[in-house]
Every structure is written in C-alpha cells, then in structure tokens.
Amino acid sequence: MFDSIGTDFHFLSPQFLWLLMPIAALVIYRVARDRLKNKAFSSTAIAPHLMALLITKSNSTKNTGPLLAVTMILVLIVIALAQPVWQHKNAETDHTSPLIIVMDQSLSMKQKDVSPNRNLRAQFLINRLLTHGVNRPISIVAVSGSTHILLPPTNDVELASLYLSYLSPELMPTEGGDAAQLAKRIKSTPSLNKQGTGLVLVTDGLQTGVSYLKKLLADNHISSVALAFTEMGKQTADELGIPVIQADRLLSNSMALINAVANMPLQANSDDNNWQDESFYFLLATASLILLWFRKGWTLNWSFMLFFCLLTPVQHAKASPIDWLLTKDQQAMIYVYNGNYQQAKALFDDTHWKAMSCYYTEDFKCAQNEFSKIGDVDSIFNMADAASQDGRYKTARELYKGLLTLQPKYPGAQHNLAIIEEIISKINGLSESYQSTNPPSKNGKPPPKDANEIADGSKKKVIGELPKPTLKATDILKSSAATEQWLRDISRDPRQFIRLKFLSEFNRDNEGAQ
C-alpha cells in the first residue's frame, strides 16, 4: 500500500499547511520565554558555582512534555486537513461514460472534394466505427453556429446509425463553426459531462471559440481525437492539443480511428476525486496522543480545544455565508435568472422548479420523474412533453391519452397526441418495410432497454432514403405560416422533426441570453 508514497505523495488541499507557521511561531515563543525566565535568576553577586547549588533544577521532561505533545497533535491535525494522498482509489472502471461523436455540420461539409461529399463520407467513417463495436454509450452532437444533441447517450448502435443518417447541414438553425457553443452544451448536459467521457471531433475546421473547448477538454479530462477533412480541420485539432487523423488516410489505414477510440481511457485517473484520502491515519495518531492526556500528572487544559479540532471535517465544507441569508430555492432562482439551469437543478427543493430545471438541461427523464411527483393535469402534460422530447413516443402517447381522459379539452393535448401518433406510425412503417426485405439475424443484438417506449418498430434497423426538406430554418424563423406547415409535415420526414428540435433549442438559448 505504501510502495507509491515516494513518487505519488502529495496534498489535495496544501493551503492548510500554512497553519504550521503560527504553530511554529508559538513554540519558538514559548521556548524563548522559558529560557529568558531561567536567566533572570542569574546574578553577578553570587558565584556561578554557588548559584548552581542554590537553584533547584526543574524536571525538563515534565515541563516540555505537554508542549511537545500539543505541538505534535496540532501538526498532525494540520496534515490531516491538507488531505495527504499517495494512491488511487480502487474504484471499478466507469463503463457508463459516453463517447461523444461531434459532427461538424457547417455548409463547408457539403464540399465534394471527397466522394460523395465531406458530410456523407464522415457518416460512412463513423458508421464503420460503430459497426466495429464501441464498448460504451454513444451520443451524437451536431455543431455549426449553434450546437445540438441529436442523440443522447445510448447503447443501441443501430439507433445511432439511423439518427446519424438524418444529419445534414440544412438542419442547423444557423451557419458557422462555434466551438464555444459546443463546450457550453457539453458542460451543461449531465449525461455528457461525466468522468471518463471520450470525444471524436469530425470537422473540416472550427472557426471560433476553440480556446473554450480546449479548456473544457482539459478541465474535465476528456480524451479526444479529431477526424480532419482539411488542413483547417488539422489546425483546429492542433489548437485543441488532441491527436488528429486525416480522413483521406483512413482509406489505407481503416483501423486508425477504431484503435484511437479503443485506446481512450474510460476513467480519468488524474482527477483529484480518484485519489484515496489518507487523512484517517493521521487522525488515528492524533487520537492516540490525546489518550495520553489522561495520564496522571498531565494537564487537561488543552483537551477540550483539541477535541473540537478533531471534529473539524477533512473535506471542504459545502455551506457558505449565503445559506444564512437565502433558502436553497431562492439561491436556485438566481441561477435560473442567469440561465444556469444545471446549478439550479442541484439546489431546488421545490418539485415544480426542479422539474423545469431538469427540462431546460435536457435531462428529460429527470423532468418526467419530478413532474410525476406533482400529480395535477398540467404536470401530466409536461410529463408527456418531456417523454416526447426524449424520443419515447409511446410513453408520451399514453400520457397524452390519460390526460385527455381526465380533461378532454386540455389545450394542446389533442394536437400533440396527433403529431406523436403520426411519428410512431412513420417509424413503424419504415421498420416494417425494411424488415420485409431484410429479416433479422439470429445473432443480432437485443433491442435497447427503452425500445418499447419509442415505437413498435423501433426494435428493428431502419434505413431508407427520405425526401429532402423544402423549408429552410431562416424561412421558418420569419414566417408563422411556414412554422405551421413545418409542424404538419414533421411526421412525414424525421429530419423535419430534428430541425424543429434544433430550432426550438436555438430560440430558447437566444431568449435565455437576452
């Protein structure tokens, strides 16, 4: 256990070691005072050899013993507060940390310098990675002038391939290549911002905010690799300080990306949270010294003070002066007004506001769970909306039906139910058409755990060429009539539903920033 003390020994909270300075000053003062006191007895009127016989020698051990013991106890307490560590925790590897596949969806990805174009070639290369096997959940994120989560972390590779096939630059609400928006989205999404998260950046070059993304990757110990289609993409990877693989070289070395992802660590061992706090040993030594305090002849003057010192927690206290002035809900509301819903979610005691914070951080299962604790018709509507945003359409359908049973004329419920029914019907139809020509393999992977919450046909692989959208995001932003047409056409083309989701997030983010 102590083999690594010489090389790995350090303190997690070294600032507490400054307390050793006043302790040393007090000891020096006490020793100097005692020496001056003894010299005060000296006199030139008495011969030195007679003075030694006239003065009774004190028991030095008896006088210095309590001082030495108090000093040792205080030093041990300070060391315990500094949190000494020298070995990592024996924690199991976290296999739930996701692999984030970031797809650059700027208009430049439509360039045809590679066949058929950069975006489709990127989808082909990522699909090859997925089919080879990734032993962790997959999340797909689209980045352009804004960043959107296309697919939350899932273990269903076929579902990830399906959603990946829907991506195209036309779906993005705004053009650009803003890495800062990508960093903000990852940081504010709990399912992505986990210890041991991996990231694959597929890009032909991000234009702005690269320093923000670099800081996020470093602060959160996110293992990353870039798949670059141009020299500008390679430059972006160099600025981020991450390994880069040229897309054109994958034709000759098809395993390069697969090996890079396989070699990503699933746990960030450099994080302070992975060190085992060894303060216990120093506290145990302190307690042993205090037991000596009850020996006959030892003073108890310091015992109560040392007892309260031992009660001082080694970990940092989470309370702050603001807790004396504001309740948790009031503090959380401040975060809401500033648009920091992640912090608000952690603080809220009020169930309704906690549910809303979960919704705004796109933790839709959390939102549905919190709304279920309220139990009124408004909460049922919100539960259905959260389930539909999470892609669990069958769950949303049942909730809408239950709501209409309780209150048949609830505003918007019937309209939303009709949209959900059409989406489920479309998914089932696509699945059946593929199933008729491609029967499932006996050795195929089982469906995802929440497959029954999506649609009846979601358990089967779905492929097929979908019609190209006829409306652009800029048109929808300007025209309410175009918005209504878009809503009517969602079920006909899943890409339209994705566009609506991205646009809704884009508008919500802009409203929060104003």
C-alpha positions in Angstrom: 0.0 0.0 0.0 2.9 2.4 0.8 5.0 1.5 -2.2 4.0 4.6 -4.1 4.5 7.1 -1.3 7.8 8.3 -2.6 6.6 9.2 -6.0 2.9 9.9 -5.7 2.7 11.5 -2.2 1.1 15.0 -2.3 -1.7 17.0 -0.7 -5.1 17.7 -2.2 -5.5 20.8 0.0 -2.0 22.1 0.6 -3.3 25.6 1.6 -3.9 24.2 5.1 -0.1 23.7 5.5 0.2 27.5 6.1 -1.3 26.8 9.5 2.1 25.3 10.5 3.7 28.7 10.5 1.7 30.2 13.5 2.2 26.8 15.3 6.0 27.1 14.9 5.9 30.7 16.0 4.1 29.8 19.2 6.5 27.0 20.0 9.5 29.3 19.4 8.0 32.0 21.6 7.3 29.5 24.4 10.8 28.1 24.4 12.4 31.6 24.3 10.3 32.8 27.2 11.3 29.8 29.4 15.0 30.4 28.6 14.7 34.1 29.5 12.9 33.2 32.7 15.8 31.0 33.8 18.4 33.6 33.0 16.6 36.1 35.2 17.8 34.2 38.3 21.4 34.7 37.4 23.3 37.4 39.4 26.8 38.8 39.4 26.7 38.9 43.3 26.8 35.1 43.6 29.5 33.0 42.2 28.3 30.8 39.3 29.4 27.6 41.1 27.3 28.6 44.2 24.3 29.6 42.0 24.0 26.0 40.6 23.7 24.7 44.2 21.1 27.3 45.3 18.7 26.8 42.4 16.6 23.7 42.3 16.8 22.0 38.9 13.4 21.5 37.2 12.3 18.4 35.5 12.8 19.3 31.8 10.8 16.4 30.6 7.9 17.3 32.9 7.9 20.9 31.6 8.4 20.3 27.9 6.3 17.1 27.6 2.8 18.9 27.3 4.3 21.4 24.9 5.7 18.7 22.7 2.5 16.7 22.8 0.3 19.7 21.9 2.7 20.6 19.1 2.6 17.1 17.6 -1.2 16.9 17.9 -1.6 20.3 16.1 0.8 19.3 13.4 -1.0 16.0 12.8 -4.4 17.8 12.6 -3.0 20.3 10.0 -1.6 17.5 7.9 -5.0 15.7 8.1 -6.7 18.9 6.9 -4.3 19.1 4.0 -5.6 15.7 2.8 -2.4 13.7 2.1 -2.8 11.1 -0.7 -0.4 8.6 -2.3 -2.5 6.0 -4.0 -5.6 5.9 -6.3 -9.0 4.6 -5.2 -9.7 1.0 -6.1 -12.8 2.0 -7.9 -14.2 0.0 -10.8 -14.0 1.5 -14.2 -17.0 3.5 -15.2 -18.3 2.0 -18.4 -21.3 4.4 -18.4 -19.1 7.3 -19.6 -20.2 8.2 -23.1 -18.4 8.6 -26.4 -19.5 11.9 -27.9 -19.3 12.0 -31.6 -19.3 15.6 -32.7 -20.3 16.1 -36.3 -19.4 19.4 -37.9 -22.5 20.5 -39.9 -21.3 23.7 -41.4 -22.1 24.3 -45.0 -18.5 23.6 -46.0 -19.1 19.9 -45.1 -21.1 19.7 -48.3 -18.0 20.2 -50.4 -17.4 17.4 -52.9 -13.6 17.3 -52.8 -14.2 13.7 -51.4 -16.9 11.5 -52.8 -19.8 11.9 -52.5 -19.2 14.8 -50.1 -17.5 15.5 -46.8 -20.6 15.0 -44.7 -21.6 11.7 -46.2 -18.0 10.5 -46.1 -17.9 11.4 -42.4 -21.1 9.4 -41.8 -19.6 6.4 -43.6 -16.4 6.5 -41.5 -18.3 6.9 -38.2 -20.7 4.1 -39.2 -17.7 1.9 -39.7 -16.5 2.8 -36.2 -20.0 2.0 -34.8 -20.3 -1.4 -36.6 -16.9 -2.4 -35.4 -18.1 -2.1 -31.8 -17.7 0.6 -29.1 -17.9 -0.6 -25.5 -19.6 2.5 -24.2 -22.8 4.6 -24.8 -22.8 6.7 -28.0 -24.0 10.2 -28.2 -24.2 12.3 -31.4 -23.8 16.0 -31.3 -24.2 18.4 -34.3 -22.2 21.6 -34.3 -22.3 24.7 -36.5 -23.1 28.2 -35.5 -25.1 26.5 -32.6 -24.7 23.1 -31.0 -27.5 20.5 -30.6 -27.7 17.0 -29.2 -29.0 14.8 -31.9 -29.0 11.6 -29.8 -28.4 11.3 -26.0 -26.1 8.5 -24.9 -27.4 5.1 -26.0 -26.0 1.6 -26.3 -28.2 0.9 -29.4 -25.7 1.1 -32.3 -28.4 0.7 -34.9 -30.4 3.6 -33.5 -27.2 5.8 -33.5 -26.6 4.8 -37.2 -30.2 5.7 -38.0 -30.0 9.2 -36.4 -26.6 9.8 -38.0 -28.0 9.2 -41.4 -30.5 12.1 -40.9 -27.8 14.7 -40.3 -27.1 17.3 -42.9 -26.1 21.0 -42.8 -29.5 22.1 -43.8 -30.9 21.1 -40.4 -28.9 23.6 -38.5 -30.6 26.8 -37.5 -27.5 29.0 -38.1 -24.3 28.7 -40.1 -20.8 28.8 -38.6 -18.3 26.7 -36.6 -18.5 27.9 -33.0 -16.5 25.6 -30.6 -17.6 27.7 -27.6 -21.2 26.7 -28.2 -20.1 23.1 -28.3 -18.2 23.5 -25.0 -21.2 25.2 -23.4 -23.6 22.4 -24.5 -21.4 19.6 -23.2 -20.8 21.4 -19.9 -24.5 22.0 -19.3 -25.6 18.4 -20.1 -25.1 16.0 -17.2 -25.3 12.9 -19.4 -22.3 14.1 -21.5 -20.2 15.8 -18.8 -19.1 12.7 -17.0 -15.8 11.4 -15.7 -14.1 9.4 -18.4 -16.1 10.9 -21.3 -14.5 10.4 -24.7 -14.9 12.7 -27.8 -14.5 12.2 -31.5 -14.5 15.6 -33.4 -15.3 15.2 -37.1 -14.6 18.5 -38.8 -13.2 20.4 -41.6 -12.3 23.3 -39.2 -14.0 25.2 -36.4 -13.9 29.0 -36.8 -14.3 30.5 -33.3 -14.2 29.6 -29.6 -11.5 26.9 -29.9 -9.9 28.1 -26.6 -13.1 27.5 -24.7 -13.4 23.9 -26.0 -9.7 23.3 -25.2 -10.3 24.4 -21.6 -13.3 22.2 -21.2 -11.4 19.1 -22.5 -8.5 19.9 -20.1 -10.6 20.7 -17.0 -12.8 17.6 -17.4 -10.1 15.2 -18.6 -12.0 14.4 -21.8 -10.0 12.1 -24.0 -10.3 13.2 -27.6 -9.4 12.6 -31.2 -10.1 14.6 -34.3 -11.0 13.3 -37.7 -10.0 16.1 -40.1 -11.1 16.6 -43.7 -8.9 19.6 -44.4 -5.8 21.4 -43.3 -8.0 23.8 -41.3 -9.5 20.8 -39.5 -6.0 19.6 -38.7 -5.2 23.1 -37.4 -8.2 23.0 -35.2 -7.1 19.7 -33.7 -3.6 21.2 -33.1 -5.0 24.2 -31.3 -7.0 21.9 -29.1 -3.9 19.8 -28.4 -5.6 16.5 -29.4 -4.5 13.7 -31.8 -5.6 14.1 -35.3 -6.4 11.6 -38.1 -6.6 12.7 -41.7 -9.8 11.4 -43.3 -8.2 10.6 -46.6 -5.7 8.3 -44.8 -8.4 6.1 -43.4 -8.8 4.6 -46.8 -5.4 3.0 -46.5 -5.5 2.6 -42.7 -9.1 1.9 -41.8 -8.3 0.8 -38.2 -6.7 4.1 -37.2 -9.8 5.7 -35.9 -11.1 2.5 -34.3 -7.8 2.0 -32.5 -7.7 5.6 -31.3 -11.2 5.2 -29.8 -10.4 1.8 -28.3 -7.3 3.3 -26.6 -9.2 6.1 -24.9 -9.2 5.6 -21.1 -12.7 5.0 -19.6 -11.6 6.8 -16.4 -9.7 9.9 -15.8 -7.1 8.9 -13.2 -5.6 12.4 -13.0 -8.7 13.8 -11.3 -8.4 14.7 -7.6 -11.5 12.7 -7.0 -9.7 9.5 -7.9 -7.1 9.8 -5.1 -7.7 8.0 -1.8 -7.7 10.4 1.1 -5.3 9.0 3.7 -6.1 11.6 6.5 -7.5 8.7 8.6 -4.0 7.6 9.6 -3.1 11.0 10.9 -6.3 11.4 12.8 -5.8 8.0 14.3 -2.3 9.0 15.5 -3.8 12.2 16.9 -6.4 10.3 18.9 -3.7 8.1 20.3 -1.7 11.1 21.6 -4.8 12.6 23.1 -5.4 9.4 25.1 -2.0 10.0 26.8 -3.5 13.3 28.0 -5.4 11.3 30.7 -2.2 10.0 32.4 -1.6 11.1 35.9 0.3 14.4 36.0 -0.7 15.6 32.5 -2.8 18.7 32.3 -6.3 18.7 30.7 -6.4 22.4 29.8 -6.0 21.7 26.1 -8.1 18.6 25.8 -11.4 20.3 25.0 -9.8 22.5 22.4 -8.2 19.5 20.7 -11.4 17.6 20.8 -13.2 20.2 18.8 -10.2 20.4 16.4 -10.7 16.7 15.7 -14.3 17.4 14.9 -13.2 19.6 12.0 -14.1 17.8 8.8 -11.2 16.9 6.5 -13.3 17.6 3.4 -14.2 21.1 2.4 -17.5 22.4 3.9 -20.2 22.9 1.4 -22.1 25.5 3.4 -21.5 29.2 2.6 -22.5 32.5 4.2 -25.2 32.9 1.6 -27.0 29.9 3.2 -27.6 32.1 6.2 -29.4 34.7 4.1 -31.3 32.8 1.3 -33.1 29.5 1.1 -32.0 26.8 -1.4 -35.0 27.7 -3.6 -34.1 31.4 -3.6 -30.5 30.7 -4.5 -31.6 28.4 -7.3 -33.9 31.1 -8.7 -30.8 33.4 -9.0 -29.2 30.7 -11.2 -32.4 30.4 -13.2 -32.4 34.1 -13.9 -28.8 33.8 -15.1 -29.6 30.9 -17.3 -27.5 28.4 -15.2 -30.2 25.6 -15.0 -27.6 22.9 -14.1 -26.8 24.6 -10.8 -30.4 25.5 -10.2 -31.4 21.8 -10.6 -29.0 20.8 -7.9 -30.3 23.4 -5.5 -34.1 23.4 -5.9 -36.2 21.8 -3.2 -39.4 22.9 -4.9 -40.5 20.0 -7.1 -42.0 22.1 -9.9 -39.0 24.3 -10.3 -36.7 21.3 -10.1 -38.6 19.6 -12.8 -38.4 22.7 -15.0 -34.6 22.9 -14.4 -34.3 19.3 -15.5 -36.2 20.1 -18.6 -34.0 23.0 -19.5 -30.9 21.0 -19.1 -32.4 18.4 -21.4 -32.4 15.7 -18.7 -35.9 14.7 -19.8 -36.2 11.5 -17.7 -35.4 13.6 -14.6 -38.0 16.1 -15.7 -40.7 13.5 -16.2 -39.9 11.9 -12.8 -40.1 15.3 -11.0 -43.4 16.2 -12.7 -44.8 12.9 -11.7 -44.4 13.9 -8.1 -46.8 16.8 -8.5 -49.8 14.9 -9.9 -52.0 17.5 -11.5 -53.1 17.7 -15.1 -50.5 20.3 -16.0 -47.8 18.0 -14.7 -49.2 15.1 -16.8 -49.0 17.4 -19.9 -45.4 18.3 -19.0 -44.5 14.6 -18.4 -45.8 13.8 -21.9 -43.8 16.6 -23.5 -40.6 15.5 -21.7 -41.1 12.0 -22.9 -41.6 13.1 -26.5 -38.5 15.3 -26.3 -36.6 12.3 -25.1 -37.8 10.2 -28.1 -40.0 7.9 -26.0 -43.1 8.4 -28.2 -45.2 5.5 -26.9 -44.8 6.7 -23.3 -45.8 10.2 -24.5 -48.8 8.9 -26.3 -50.1 7.0 -23.2 -49.6 10.1 -21.1 -51.5 12.3 -23.6 -54.3 9.8 -23.7 -54.5 9.6 -19.9 -54.6 13.4 -19.8 -57.4 13.6 -22.3 -59.4 11.1 -20.3 -59.1 13.3 -17.3 -59.6 16.6 -19.1 -60.8 16.1 -22.8 -60.3 19.8 -23.7 -56.9 20.4 -22.3 -55.2 23.0 -24.6 -52.7 21.4 -27.0 -53.0 17.9 -25.8 -55.1 16.6 -28.7 -52.9 18.3 -31.2 -49.7 16.9 -29.7 -51.2 13.5 -29.5 -51.9 13.6 -33.2 -48.3 14.5 -34.0 -47.0 11.7 -31.8 -49.3 9.2 -33.4 -48.1 10.1 -36.9 -44.4 9.9 -35.8 -45.0 6.4 -34.3 -46.8 5.3 -37.4 -43.9 6.6 -39.6 -41.3 4.7 -37.5 -43.4 1.5 -37.6 -43.9 1.8 -41.4 -40.2 2.3 -42.1 -39.3 -0.6 -39.8 -41.8 -2.9 -41.5 -40.6 -2.0 -45.0 -37.0 -2.8 -44.0 -38.0 -6.0 -42.2 -39.8 -7.4 -45.2 -36.6 -7.4 -47.3 -34.1 -7.9 -44.5 -35.1 -10.4 -41.9 -33.4 -10.1 -38.5 -30.3 -12.2 -37.8 -30.5 -14.8 -35.1 -27.3 -13.5 -33.7 -28.4 -9.9 -33.8 -28.1 -7.6 -30.8 -31.1 -7.3 -28.5 -33.2 -4.1 -28.6 -32.4 -1.3 -26.3 -34.0 -1.2 -22.8 -36.4 1.6 -23.7 -37.3 0.3 -27.1 -40.9 -0.4 -26.1 -41.2 3.3 -25.2 -40.2 4.5 -28.6 -42.4 2.7 -31.2 -43.5 -0.8 -32.1 -40.9 -0.9 -35.0 -38.0 0.7 -33.1 -36.5 -2.7 -32.3 -35.6 -3.2 -36.0 -33.0 -1.5 -38.0 -34.5 1.3 -40.2 -32.8 2.6 -43.3 -34.1 4.3 -46.4 -33.7 7.5 -48.5 -36.0 10.2 -47.2 -37.4 13.1 -49.2 -35.3 16.3 -49.0 -36.9 19.1 -46.8 -38.4 22.0 -48.7 -38.2 24.6 -45.9 -35.1 26.3 -44.6 -34.6 27.3 -40.9 -34.4 31.0 -41.9 -37.8 30.8 -43.6 -39.4 29.3 -40.5 -37.9 32.0 -38.3 -39.5 34.7 -40.4 -42.9 33.2 -41.2 -45.6 31.8 -38.8 -47.3 30.2 -41.8 -44.1 28.3 -42.6 -43.9 27.2 -39.0 -47.4 25.8 -39.1 -46.6 23.9 -42.3 -43.5 22.6 -40.7 -45.4 21.3 -37.8 -47.9 19.5 -40.1 -45.0 17.8 -42.0 -43.0 16.6 -39.0 -44.3 13.0 -39.2 -43.6 12.8 -42.9 -39.9 13.3 -42.5 -37.9 12.7 -39.3 -35.5 15.3 -40.4 -38.2 17.9 -40.1 -38.7 16.8 -36.5 -34.9 17.2 -35.9 -35.0 20.6 -37.5 -37.9 21.6 -35.2 -36.0 20.4 -32.2 -32.8 22.2 -33.1 -34.7 25.4 -33.9 -36.6 25.2 -30.6 -33.3 24.9 -28.7 -31.8 27.7 -30.7 -34.7 30.1 -29.9 -34.7 29.0 -26.2 -30.9 29.6 -25.9 -31.2 33.0 -27.5 -34.1 34.0 -25.3 -32.1 33.0 -22.2 -29.1 35.0 -23.4 -31.1 38.2 -23.8 
